[in-house]
Amino acid sequence: MPRKGNRIAACGLLCLWVAGCGTMGASKTPAPVAPERPQQDISPVAPLLEMMSNLPQGDPARQAEIFQQAKDAAELQPTTSNRLRYALALATPGYSGADAVAAQRQLAELLARPETLLPVERLLAAVELKEVEQRLILQAENARMRDAVPNDTHDKLQAINRRLAAETDENAKLRKALDEARAKLEAVTHIEQRSVTDRGTGAPHTP
C-alpha cells in the first residue's frame, strides 16, 4: 500500500519521541539545570488516544455519548484542542458517528495552521489525516468499480475489498502502537516524578 510506510513511520516517530523522553528522564546524573522540554511531552494527546481506543469498543450508547461530548465541546468552545478531539472522533472508524469526509476537512483545516498545535498534536493529526485520505481513496475506487460494472468487476471488487481489509488491519496496528506510546508516557511520568522527589530530598535515585 503506497501510504503504509508513511503511516507506520509517523507512528514510529511518536513512539521514539516517548522513548527519548524516557532516556532523558531516567538519567542517573541529572543536569544542573533541567531544560524545559514541552515538545517532548505527549500528555496532551493521551486523552485523545484513549478516546480513539474506546470509541469502537463501546456499546452504541457509550459511543454516542463520547461522540456527542466531543462534538458539543468543539461547537460550544471551539478551541484548537476541542476541534482536534472532534476531528479525531470523526476520523475513528468502527462506529456510527464516523465521518471520513468531515474528518478530512477538519484535520486539514487544523494542519493548515500548524502554529496553533503542539508538535505531538500535529503528528497525531497528520497520521490520522493520511489514514482518512487512504480510506476515502479506497472507498471511491470501490464505488467507481460498482458504477462501471465491467466484465471483470467481481475480481476487481475483491481486490479492492482485500485492500480495505488490509487497511483495517493496519489501523488496528496503529491504534496498538498509539496505546503503547500512552503506556510509555505513564512510565516516563513516574520516572520523572521520582527523579524530582529524589533531587528534592537528596536521596539517591533508585530505578
Residue, then its C-alpha position, 0 to 999 in steps of 0.5 A: m500500500p503506497r501510504k503504509g510506510n508513511r503511516i507506520a513511520a509517523c507512528g514510529l516517530l511518536c513512539l521514539w519521541v516517548a522513548g527519548c523522553g524516557t532516556m532523558g528522564a531516567s538519567k542517573t546524573p541529572a543536569p544542573v539545570a533541567p531544560e524545559r522540554p514541552q515538545q517532548d511531552i505527549s500528555p496532551v494527546a493521551p486523552l485523545l488516544e484513549m478516546m480513539s481506543n474506546l470509541p469502537q469498543g463501546d456499546p452504541a450508547r457509550q459511543a454516542e455519548i463520547f461522540q456527542q461530548a466531543k462534538d458539543a465541546a468543539e461547537l460550544q468552545p471551539t478551541t484548537s484542542n476541542r476541534l482536534r478531539y472532534a476531528l479525531a472522533l470523526a476520523t475513528p472508524g468502527y462506529s456510527g458517528a464516523d465521518a471520513v469526509a468531515a474528518q478530512r476537512q477538519l484535520a486539514e483545516l487544523l494542519a493548515r495552521p500548524e502554529t496553533l498545535l503542539p508538535v505531538e498534536r500535529l503528528l497525531a493529526a497528520v497520521e490520522l489525516k493520511e489514514v482518512e485520505q487512504r480510506l476515502i481513496l479506497q472507498a471511491e475506487n470501490a464505488r467507481m468499480r460498482d458504477a462501471v460494472p465491467n466484465d471483470t468487476h467481481d475480481k476487481l471488487q475483491a481486490i479492492n475489498r482485500r485492500l480495505a481489509a488490509e487497511t483495517d488491519e493496519n489501523a488496528k496496528l496503529r491504534k496498538a502502537l498509539d496505546e503503547a506510546r500512552a503506556k510509555l508516557e505513564a512510565v516516563t511520568h513516574i520516572e520523572q516524578r521520582s527523579v524530582t522527589d529524589r533531587g528534592t530530598g537528596a536521596p539517591h535515585t533508585p530505578 
